[in-house]
């Protein structure tokens, strides 16, 4: 069936070419107005001639006239085509199909029903759609097809377009907010000889000319900190990072992070920055500090709650972190709590998994989970009053991590010692521990000022702001297996 309609559409294209109206031969088309301008400023445009272009989304024939809905990048406008105005050109509309791109020129008016429209005096085919679109705006509901054919998802489901417009607004807001605070946006390498900055399994590739392995970055941290050493006091980057891990409603192998570093402040200064940025963003987008996520009201009114990680663990389990001295102790605690963990994991990794099960899911309202133990925070400064803890927080909303921040460790001796502990874990088989980055340690030995650092998961933030249940809903083209069959028929 799909192939039959494609053949019919190609035949119509051939007929248009035969009369000198080949849509694909058009180079430019003058657009003087967009749909949202006509709606917002109708009185300004009423009675004037305008030129508009877009995709035909509906056609309604009425004898010697037809109405069509033209969708551009901002919305939809009705166009009225009459044979007595268009003359012989009206017959060419027999070759029109849903999905075709059309340019129209005509006068703005309102129908008797009050709908803003364009009375078409001239039109031009701009591109021919050779395949059927999902019918009636709601024909593409299969989740796998929606993610795989995102271009059709955007056409068929208007709320999806709204999600990605919100994404653009969020990025614009962040950039403006940081510009106001005198941060400089920078770019750091995506291909790296050592994928460092956190623990995660990287994607590996090979550079032919240099004959060396390279990795897609798992974080931006170590290169951004090098810029602090080089004299930039406030830097940030918004970009993709890549982790060779499983796929879930919260995880995609490539995702977008904001990472920033501010000299001469600590994690409490970064807390203030996060509160101001996120509360202001929610208010700007929602009109208040509150939003609804999956039926739950989330309140971003500052200040956010503060919860001590070790104390909350004790409240939930009756066990203090310091009592878990060995890897065996950690595995025993996990078993007692019926938490499944890989038998190869070290003590700190097991404890981190336990926190993820017994503490984090209850953090629904914006909450800073702070004072992480040193052994799960290799890049954070120690708390001077409690050396076994660090000046670190994670921001949780709706039971999931949204941000991670430290008073950054700038003591090169301490940093080397912590990295060497990680290297022991790597030798024991933990392939998520990065290789030792000697150049970064060398940079620290030249001196890095006291610094507060922050990482924010942009995709998870968008999930909250758009009430999306899956991270795939907010990533334009999520990672998926290749299609088995090329031909897909939409109902």
Order of alpha helices (4+ residues) and beta strands (2+ residues): alpha-alpha-alpha-beta-beta-beta-alpha-beta-beta-alpha-alpha-alpha-beta-beta-beta-beta-alpha-beta-beta-alpha-beta-beta-beta-alpha-alpha-alpha-beta-beta-beta-beta-beta-alpha-alpha-beta-alpha
